Amino acid sequence: MFQEFKKFAIKGNVLDMAVGVVIGGAFGKIVTSLVSDIIMPPIGFMTGGVDFSKLALTLKKATETTEAVNLNYGAFINNILDFVIISFSIFIIIKQINKFKKKEESKPKETPEDIKLLREIRDSLKK
């Protein structure tokens, strides 16, 4: 079982996926910072100084023994913007990758040398 796991873990696809997950996590942090630190402050300024991350609807006020119950819809708005930016970025990247793949597929494939040699031999035998 250990040998099978070792073969699985060393395969290129698993390593590529691991790298993708790490880069994706870092990219997610960058986008979160972009939304919360760059995009939302000007939007908040234009809406009269509203900080979206602090927008909440209090469902139950805090008492001496319990905490307040809040519906944090401002954080939800930030997360929706994060999702839209990440998904749009991935869409653009995938679109470019597909564009490059189409270019590669449209190029005529060069015939390997051994096939060329076999064709020459065949043609010589025909003569």
Summary of the structure (lengths in Angstrom):
residues: 127
radius of gyration: 28.2
end to end distance: 58.9
largest distance: 102.7
contacts: 253
relative contact order: 0.07
helix: 75%
strand: 6%
